[in-house]
Amino acid sequence: MKKLSDIIVGLTRIRNFYTKADSTDPTSIKNVLEYKRDTNGKFTYKWPELLFLRMDLNEVRDFLLHIKFVSARRVVIMRVEILGFNKYELNTRFRINNDLMTNFTNIDNLQAQELRASIPFQQSLEERQIVADINYPIEFLAFISLLSRLPLQWLLVPEPDLTWNTEHFVYLDDVSLYYNKQEFSAFLNGLDHNSHDVRAVILTDLVTKTKLYLRVEHLYGTLSIELCNTCTSSQEYEMFIGLFQGERYCYGLMPTVIPNQINHTVVMSHVLSKRPLCYPIEFILK
């Protein structure tokens, strides 16, 4: 267990980095990461200060954007304190290849890596240009985007746009349902209340063709359902709240790293759970 004083020192180190350090200097970036390496050169030390940082998404945004070298930014994003899952769990539960994750966070020779990454591969999705990376499966990138609550670009380019999107839902092709309260409730009730998982759910209204993009996290009996639509309309909000009519739930908001994107969120107990609710760190109860 880390002492509070150690956590404060760690937070100060992070804040000094994104307020004072040269973001284009590989040495300054490595310095803020190196103290988390063990004697074998692996990032095995815990980073609890990231949990405290997540209480203010503005700080998370400033910290990540100040890391201009993408592979170094990925080192932070891939931490259990950000994703909610450690490397072992990603490998054993989700079958993500260990070598893939190691390469994804390789910070050796940062300048050479960024030279290669500066010419991104692009592909079209619904008439929009989506940045991709031919070195990693798009499903892997989309899953990390879902877990971290970060737009895909933040995993791929040095200076991502400050815009929100839901492209990773399309790439994941996880759960697609027609908009129907009973069907959605059946999906929630069918989740394993004794496990931890995050699902990307797309609900489509048969009549209006309106889509709801839902990040559904179930954490040992607590269900957190986050509406991830970009700039949610009143119609989308009403559809979202309608899914929980007659249910016992807590309503609130989940800020994101995008200043103008705050997501409507419902937190509730799984129908079979006897455990108390465990609210997400970012959740603001209304």
N, C-alpha and C positions, 0 to 999 in steps of 0.2 A: 504494500500500500504506500503510495507516494504521499509525502507530507504536503500540506497546503502551501507551505513556503516554497517547496520545489515547483509546485504548479504555478505559483505567482512568478517565479523566476522564468519558467518556460513561456508564460504568456508575455512577459516583458521582452523576452528574446524575439518572439514573433512580432510584437508591435514595433520594436526597434527596427526590425527588418523591413516591414512594409512602409514605415514612415521615414526611414533614414538611409537604408542601404540602396546601392545601385542595382536596379532590377536587371540590368543587362550584363552584370559581372558574374560569371559562373562561380567565382570564388565565394562571393557573398551568399549566393544561393546554397552552395555546398556547405558553408559554415552553419547555416540555420538547420540543415538536415543531418550533418555528420554526428552530432551528439546523440542521435537516436540509433546509431549503428552499434552493434556489439563487436566483440573482438574478432569475429569472423567476417565482419563487413556487412552483416545483414541488419535490416531495420526491424529488430525484434523488440526493442524497448517500448514500453507503453508510452502513449502520448495523451494523457488525460486532459492536458490544457486545450486540446482540440474540442473536447466536450464542452468546456466553458466557453470557447470561442463561438460555438454553434448557438449560444444563447443570443447572439447578436449577428445576424446574417450579413450585416454591413461589414463587420470585421472579417468574416469568412471571405466575402467578396474581395476586400482590399488585399488580404493576404494572398489568395490564390492568383489574383490578377497581377500582383507584383512579381510572381514567379514566371518570368517570360519564357523560360526553358520548359517546354511541355512535359518532357519526361520527369523533370524534377517536380512539377506540379502534380503529376500522377502519383508520385511517391506519397504525397499528402492525401490525395483523394482516395487512394487504395487502402488507407489505414482503417482499421476496425472502428475507430472512433468516428469516422465519417460514414463508412458503408454500413456499419452494423454487423458485419461479418468479417472474420479474419481469413487469412490466406488458406488455412487448413479447411475451414468450412466452405470456402468458395470452390476448393478442389473436390472435397468429398461429397458435398451436398448438391453442388451445381455442375460438377464435372468440368470445371474450368482448368485447363492445362497449366501446371506449375511453371513450365518453361515460358508459356505465353505471358503469364503474369510477371515473371522475372524480367523478360525482355521489355515489357510494357513500362517498367519502372527503372530501367537501366540508366543511371546518371553518369556513366563513364563517358568521357569525351563529349560533353554537352554541346559544344559549339558545332562539331561535325554533325551531330544528330539534328540540331535545329536547322542546319543548312539543307539537309534532306527534307525535313518536314515543311520547309518554307514554300514548297511547290506541291500543294495538296491535290490528291485525286478527287475529282468531283463527279457526282452522279445526280440525275434528275429525279425528283419526287414531287409529283403533282405540280409540275411547272416551276419548281423552286430548285435552286442549286444547293445541294447539301454537301458539306465537306465530309469526306470519308478518309480512311487510311488503308491503303492496300496491304499493309503489313499485319493487320488485325481483322478478324471476322467482324462484320458490322453488328451481328447479334451480340457479340461480347461487348463491344463499345456501347450498344444500346442498353444492355443490362447494367453496366457500371453507371451509366447516366441515370437509369431508373433508381438504383440503390442510393446514389449520392445526391439525388435531387438537383443535378446540374445539367444544363443544356449540353448536347453532344459536342458542340464547338469547344467547350472548356477542356475537353480531353484531347483536342487535336491541334489547335492553333495557338500561337503565342498571345495574340490579342483578340479574344473572341468578342463578338457583338454583345451588347447589353440588351439582348432581346430573348424572350421566352419562346419556346416551341415544344411541340409534342411529337416530333419526328421519331423519337426512339420507340414510341408505342407501336408505330407502324412496322418498324424493323423487327420488333420482338414477336409480333403476331401471337401473343400469349392467350388472352381470353377475349373473345368477341361474342357479345350477346345482344339480342334485341332489347330495347328499353322496356322493361317490365319489372315491377317491384317484386312480384312473387319469384320470378326467375333469378333476380339478383339476390334476394334473400336466401334462396336455395343454394346459390353459389357460396355466399358467406357462411352459411351453416355447414356446408360441406368441407370447409377448410379445417385442417388439423389444429385444434385449440391447444395442443401440447407441443407446438413447434414454432419456429420463426421463419417467415418467408415474406417476400414482396412480389406482388403480381401486378401486371399491367393489364387493365381491363378497359375495353372499349364498348360502350353501350350505344346503340344506334336506334333512333326513333323511326319506326316504319313509315310514318306519315310525313314528318317534316325532314327526315334524313339527318336531323341534328345528332351530333356525336358528343358523348361525354367521355373524357379521358380520365380514368381513375387510377391512382396509385393506391393499391390496397396492401397494407402491411398488417400481418397478424403476428403478434408477439406474445406467445404463451397466454392466449385468452383475450388479449386486447386487440381490437380491430381499429385501425386508423385508415379512414377512407378519405383521400385527398383529391379534390377536383382540380385537375391540372390544365384545363382549357385555357388558352391564351385570352387574357382580358375577358373574363367570363361575362356573358350577357345575362340579363334578368331572366330570360327564358331558360338558359342553361342552369342558372342557380335554382330556379323553381323546380326544374326536372330533378336536379340533384337532391334537394331537400325532400321532394316527393318520394324518393326511394326509402325514406326512413319514417314515413307517416305511421303513427301507431307504435313506434319502437321507442325504447329508452336509450337516449344517446346524449352526448355532450357536443355542442356545436362550437366551433372556433375558427381561427385563421392560422395558416402556416405561411410565414414570410419565406421568400426565396432570395437567392443572390441577385436577382433582377429587381431593382428598386420598385418598379410599378407593377410587379406580379406578386400578389398575395392570394394564396389559394384557400378557398372554403374547405373546411375539413370537419368530418364527423368522427368522434371517438366513441366506441361502444364495446360492450363485452360480447364475446362469442356466446351463443346460446347455451353451450355446454360448460362454460367456464365458471369457476367459483373463485377465481383470483380477483384481487382488486385491479382497477384500471392502471395502466402504465402509460402516461401521456408522453408523446414525443417531446424532445427537448425544445423544439421550435414552436410548439403549439401554444397559441394564445386563446384562452377560454373566453367566450363571449356570453 
